[in-house]
Amino acid sequence: MFSSELEKYDWDATTARILAKTAADVERALGARRRSVDDFMALISPAAAPYLEQMAQLSRSLTEQRFGNTVSMYIPMYITNSCTNSCVYCGFNRHNSFQRVILTPEQIEAECRAIRRMAPFENLLLVTGENPRAAGTEYIEQALRVCRPYFNNLTIEVMPLSMEDYERLTRSGLNGVVCFQETYHRERYKIYHPAGMKSNFEWRVNGYDRMGAAGVHKIGLGVLIGLEDWRTDVAMMALHLQYLRRHYWRTRYSVNFPRMRPSESGFRPNVVMTDRELAQLIFAFRIFDPDVDISMSTRERPEFRDNIATLGATSMSAGSRTEPGGYETYPQALEQFAVSDGRTPAEVAEALRRAGREPVWKDWDKVFD
């Protein structure tokens, strides 16, 4: 399990290692045929900031080699905000007072129809709070079966499950799983997640092993930018990705770097990442792993998303609502986080075409299941 591998890396020592990188380390990483995690550390270090343009061009070249000019389009559907966790930064925190919603199968189907009227999405991300008793595996499985006739590719972002549950959901139409570790800082993790299932660091970080062992087709990793030092967190994520590729090589992988936005909880980020730093991180990940899917959500501004789609990002959401039933059933419910790109899917697609990118609404077909 990855938790044992992670114990080999001291957080403070890793931070110091990144900050000690020099211009020579950056140039060596840029010129390497294959990049190591140590090279990745050089590319995300402060020493790499003057090389941003060179990194951008290399990232663009590698992206076009592996993905052509395409950008895969997806849309999230929140189906419940019921949650038993106490994450201090999340609007769904169980101590926040607001109406909790668990969509019925009929309401989920209404959301599916509403999305299909918006745009020809085929990639759907189902999102839930973490309430295993009220919205556990059986509920998720039922939701997958309702959504399957409407979408060819179904991904979930839910509580970490057992290997057996992932296998069960795969048989019910599941294609991929996204799970945010939030932070790899083991000691600080407990501060942000004081109660609930999510407070168990090992269960969460080892969930990716269970996904891989269950044969999940695609696994998405991510950290929340704003909790701890972002450079150290993403270096740990690069280690994690390398570990997963080595052990579960049949699986596809994606990464996401959401910068924290204001939420109902009132939490404000401890660390603020600039646009230039986020661009540097995206370029570094593309150079480190040319085959990984890099996803950009509507948390980011339209201008940034349009530009980064030509330089490294390969999948993008559009028209997102971050509240359960937000497309049809409960359009005024509580959002999990604020959206920065409020354009319609058609407007996002047109902007991508103007930038020389082709929006792709479908990259998976039922015939392959």
ZAMARGU-4260 file (C-alpha; in steps of 0.2 Angstrom, whole numbers, plus 5000, padded with zeros to 4 digits):
<rodrens>
0) 5000/5000/5000 | 5006/5018/4996 | 5005/5023/5014 | 5020/5012/5018 | 5029/5020/5003
5) 5025/5038/5009 | 5033/5035/5026 | 5050/5035/5017 | 5048/5053/5014 | 5049/5067/5027
10) 5038/5082/5023 | 5051/5095/5029 | 5065/5087/5021 | 5056/5086/5004 | 5052/5104/5006
15) 5070/5109/5009 | 5075/5097/4994 | 5063/5107/4982 | 5069/5124/4988 | 5087/5119/4986
20) 5085/5116/4967 | 5096/5127/4956 | 5095/5133/4938 | 5107/5119/4933 | 5095/5106/4941
25) 5080/5114/4930 | 5091/5114/4914 | 5095/5096/4917 | 5077/5091/4920 | 5072/5100/4904
30) 5085/5091/4894 | 5082/5074/4901 | 5074/5060/4890 | 5064/5053/4904 | 5061/5063/4920
35) 5062/5057/4938 | 5052/5064/4953 | 5068/5073/4957 | 5067/5081/4940 | 5049/5086/4944
40) 5055/5094/4960 | 5067/5105/4950 | 5053/5110/4938 | 5041/5115/4952 | 5054/5124/4962
45) 5057/5143/4963 | 5072/5141/4952 | 5061/5136/4938 | 5052/5152/4937 | 5063/5160/4924
50) 5061/5145/4913 | 5042/5147/4912 | 5041/5150/4893 | 5053/5136/4889 | 5043/5124/4900
55) 5027/5130/4891 | 5033/5126/4874 | 5039/5109/4879 | 5023/5106/4888 | 5013/5111/4872
60) 5024/5100/4861 | 5022/5084/4873 | 5003/5087/4874 | 5001/5088/4855 | 5011/5073/4853
65) 5001/5062/4865 | 4983/5071/4863 | 4983/5080/4847 | 4973/5096/4848 | 4959/5088/4857
70) 4951/5093/4874 | 4939/5081/4882 | 4924/5089/4889 | 4915/5083/4905 | 4902/5089/4917
75) 4899/5086/4936 | 4882/5081/4943 | 4881/5083/4962 | 4868/5070/4968 | 4869/5073/4987
80) 4876/5085/4999 | 4873/5074/5014 | 4889/5071/5023 | 4896/5064/5040 | 4913/5073/5039
85) 4919/5089/5047 | 4931/5095/5034 | 4935/5113/5040 | 4936/5120/5022 | 4920/5112/5015
90) 4903/5119/5013 | 4896/5102/5015 | 4903/5101/5033 | 4891/5091/5044 | 4890/5106/5056
95) 4884/5118/5043 | 4866/5122/5045 | 4857/5120/5028 | 4845/5108/5020 | 4853/5091/5015
100) 4848/5084/4999 | 4849/5066/4992 | 4842/5065/4975 | 4829/5051/4971 | 4832/5041/4955
105) 4818/5051/4947 | 4827/5067/4951 | 4844/5060/4945 | 4836/5056/4928 | 4828/5073/4927
110) 4846/5080/4930 | 4852/5069/4916 | 4839/5075/4904 | 4843/5093/4908 | 4862/5091/4905
115) 4858/5082/4888 | 4848/5098/4883 | 4863/5109/4887 | 4876/5100/4877 | 4881/5083/4869
120) 4891/5078/4885 | 4895/5060/4886 | 4907/5061/4901 | 4898/5063/4917 | 4906/5065/4934
125) 4894/5060/4949 | 4899/5068/4965 | 4892/5065/4983 | 4896/5070/5000 | 4902/5056/5012
130) 4887/5047/5020 | 4889/5029/5019 | 4873/5025/5028 | 4861/5036/5018 | 4870/5037/5001
135) 4882/5022/5001 | 4887/5010/4988 | 4870/5004/4984 | 4864/5022/4981 | 4879/5025/4970
140) 4876/5009/4960 | 4858/5014/4958 | 4863/5031/4952 | 4875/5024/4939 | 4862/5013/4932
145) 4850/5028/4930 | 4863/5038/4922 | 4870/5024/4910 | 4857/5026/4896 | 4861/5045/4895
150) 4881/5044/4895 | 4894/5033/4888 | 4907/5037/4902 | 4903/5038/4920 | 4916/5043/4934
155) 4912/5045/4952 | 4920/5057/4965 | 4913/5049/4982 | 4920/5042/4998 | 4934/5029/4997
160) 4927/5012/4995 | 4933/4994/4997 | 4940/4985/4983 | 4925/4974/4982 | 4913/4989/4981
165) 4924/4996/4967 | 4922/4979/4958 | 4904/4980/4960 | 4902/4997/4953 | 4913/4993/4938
170) 4900/4979/4934 | 4886/4992/4935 | 4894/5004/4922 | 4908/5013/4932 | 4922/5019/4921
175) 4933/5030/4932 | 4935/5036/4950 | 4942/5053/4955 | 4948/5055/4973 | 4956/5070/4981
180) 4969/5066/4994 | 4967/5085/4999 | 4985/5085/5007 | 4998/5072/5009 | 5004/5080/5025
185) 5000/5066/5037 | 5000/5076/5053 | 4991/5091/5047 | 4978/5081/5038 | 4970/5077/5055
190) 4968/5096/5058 | 4958/5098/5042 | 4948/5082/5044 | 4944/5081/5063 | 4930/5069/5062
195) 4920/5057/5051 | 4927/5043/5040 | 4938/5056/5030 | 4949/5058/5046 | 4957/5041/5043
200) 4972/5046/5033 | 4978/5028/5028 | 4960/5023/5022 | 4960/5037/5010 | 4978/5037/5004
205) 4977/5018/5001 | 4960/5019/4992 | 4969/5022/4976 | 4977/5004/4978 | 4960/4997/4980
210) 4954/5006/4964 | 4969/4999/4955 | 4967/4981/4962 | 4948/4982/4957 | 4953/4986/4939
215) 4945/5003/4938 | 4948/5010/4920 | 4954/5027/4925 | 4960/5035/4942 | 4960/5053/4945
220) 4972/5061/4959 | 4972/5078/4966 | 4977/5089/4981 | 4968/5105/4987 | 4979/5120/4983
225) 4978/5131/4998 | 4980/5119/5013 | 4998/5116/5014 | 5014/5121/5004 | 5009/5117/4987
230) 5026/5112/4980 | 5028/5098/4993 | 5010/5092/4991 | 5011/5090/4972 | 5029/5082/4974
235) 5021/5069/4985 | 5007/5067/4972 | 5020/5064/4959 | 5027/5050/4969 | 5010/5043/4971
240) 5007/5043/4953 | 5023/5035/4949 | 5019/5021/4962 | 5002/5018/4954 | 5009/5017/4936
245) 5022/5004/4942 | 5009/4993/4951 | 4993/4996/4941 | 5000/4999/4923 | 4984/4995/4914
250) 4975/5009/4922 | 4974/5027/4915 | 4977/5042/4926 | 4972/5060/4928 | 4978/5074/4939
255) 4969/5090/4945 | 4975/5105/4955 | 4960/5114/4962 | 4964/5131/4970 | 4953/5133/4985
260) 4938/5144/4983 | 4927/5152/4996 | 4914/5140/5004 | 4900/5141/5016 | 4912/5135/5030
265) 4921/5152/5029 | 4938/5144/5028 | 4951/5154/5019 | 4966/5146/5011 | 4982/5145/5020
270) 4993/5146/5004 | 4988/5157/4989 | 4995/5150/4972 | 4997/5163/4958 | 4992/5160/4940
275) 5010/5159/4935 | 5013/5146/4948 | 4998/5136/4943 | 5004/5136/4925 | 5022/5131/4931
280) 5014/5116/4940 | 5004/5111/4925 | 5019/5112/4913 | 5030/5102/4926 | 5017/5088/4927
285) 5015/5087/4908 | 5034/5086/4906 | 5036/5074/4920 | 5022/5062/4914 | 5017/5066/4895
290) 5003/5053/4896 | 4993/5059/4911 | 4977/5068/4908 | 4977/5085/4916 | 4960/5092/4921
295) 4954/5110/4923 | 4938/5113/4932 | 4927/5129/4932 | 4935/5135/4948 | 4947/5144/4936
300) 4944/5160/4927 | 4939/5159/4908 | 4955/5167/4902 | 4966/5155/4911 | 4957/5140/4906
305) 4957/5146/4887 | 4976/5148/4888 | 4981/5133/4897 | 4970/5122/4885 | 4983/5126/4872
310) 4998/5122/4883 | 4995/5107/4894 | 4977/5104/4900 | 4968/5090/4891 | 4951/5089/4899
315) 4939/5103/4905 | 4922/5104/4913 | 4909/5117/4907 | 4892/5123/4913 | 4895/5116/4930
320) 4884/5117/4945 | 4891/5112/4962 | 4875/5109/4971 | 4864/5093/4971 | 4850/5095/4958
325) 4858/5111/4951 | 4853/5108/4933 | 4835/5105/4936 | 4828/5100/4953 | 4836/5112/4965
330) 4844/5126/4955 | 4846/5137/4971 | 4854/5125/4983 | 4870/5127/4992 | 4885/5126/4981
335) 4900/5116/4987 | 4912/5130/4980 | 4910/5145/4970 | 4912/5144/4951 | 4923/5156/4942
340) 4919/5151/4924 | 4901/5153/4922 | 4900/5152/4903 | 4889/5139/4894 | 4896/5123/4887
345) 4893/5131/4869 | 4903/5146/4874 | 4918/5136/4881 | 4918/5125/4866 | 4918/5140/4854
350) 4933/5148/4864 | 4942/5132/4862 | 4940/5131/4844 | 4946/5149/4842 | 4962/5144/4851
355) 4964/5130/4839 | 4958/5116/4850 | 4944/5103/4846 | 4932/5100/4860 | 4928/5081/4861
360) 4912/5076/4870 | 4915/5058/4870 | 4930/5047/4873 | 4922/5030/4878 | 4908/5020/4871
365) 4897/5007/4879 | 4903/4994/4867 | 4920/4993/4876 | 4911/4988/4893
</rodrens>
